[in-house]
Amino acid sequence: MWVKGKPLAVRVQPRASHSEVIGFRGDILRVRVAAPPEHGKANEALVELLAAALGIARGRIAILRGHASRDKLVAIEGMDLAAVQRILREES
């Protein structure tokens, strides 16, 4: 069951030297992924990075909008936005 409400806004920088959660700028999570933005590789890297940072399975994360953009909206199953923000702020 996907949590209803506001999804997580994410700004992705592909082709970085390494993948990392940079942190929040306002309500937008900024991340870097080492994968290139081709054939969905950067999207896969984003899902893997978020899953590792949140300690959850990759299957609980879905990109709702922005598959071909740096700006994405992401839903996380079973977690509300406040919990996600709290965990990721501690992580970065």
N, C-alpha and C positions, 0 to 999 in steps of 0.2 A: 504494500500500500504506500503510495507516494504521499508525502506530507503536502497538504494544501497550504497555500499562502505564497509568500514572496520567495522566488528562487534566488540562488546565489549568483550575483553578477561577477564575472571573471574576465580579466584582461590577460591574454596570453602572449608571451614573447617567444616565438619559436626560434630554433637554431641557436640557442644559448650554449655557452660552454658546458653547463651542467643544469640539471633540473632542480628547481627549488621554489618554495613558497616565499615570495618576497614580503608580503604583508598587505594590509589594507590601506587604501587611499580613499577615505570616506567609506562608502559601503561597497566599494569595488575591490575584490581580491586580485592582487597582481601576482602572477607566477611566470617563471621561465621554464621552458622545456628544451631539452637538447635536440629533440626530434625535429625534422623539417616539416613544413606545412604542406605536405603532399601525400595523397592517398590515405588521408585520415590518421597519419602517424602522430602528428602533434595532438590531435584529439585523444588518441589512445594514451599518449604519454601524460596528458592532463588528467585523465581518469585514473591512471595508475598512481600519479603523484598525490592526488587528492585522497585516494583510498588509503595510501600509506600514511599520509599525514593525519587522517581521521581515525585510522585503525579499523577500517571496515572493508568489506569485500567490494571489488570493482563493480560487480553487478548491481550494487545499491546506488550507483551514480549514473545519471543520464544527462546528456547535453540536450537541452530542450530547444535552444535556438543559437545560431551562430556557428554552425558546423564549418563554414568556409570563411569565417571572420576571426579576428583576434579577440573581439568582444563576444562573450558567450553568456548564456543563462544556463545554470546547472541546477538540477534537482537532486536531492540526496534523500533516499528512502529512510524513513524512520527517525529523522533528525530535523528539528526545526532550525530556522535560520540563526536564531540567537545562539543555540548550542554549537553550530558549525563555526560561527564567528568567534565564539569564546575559545574553542579548541585551536583554531588556526591562528588566533592572535597569540596564544601561549606558545605555539609551535614556531612562529616567525620571530 
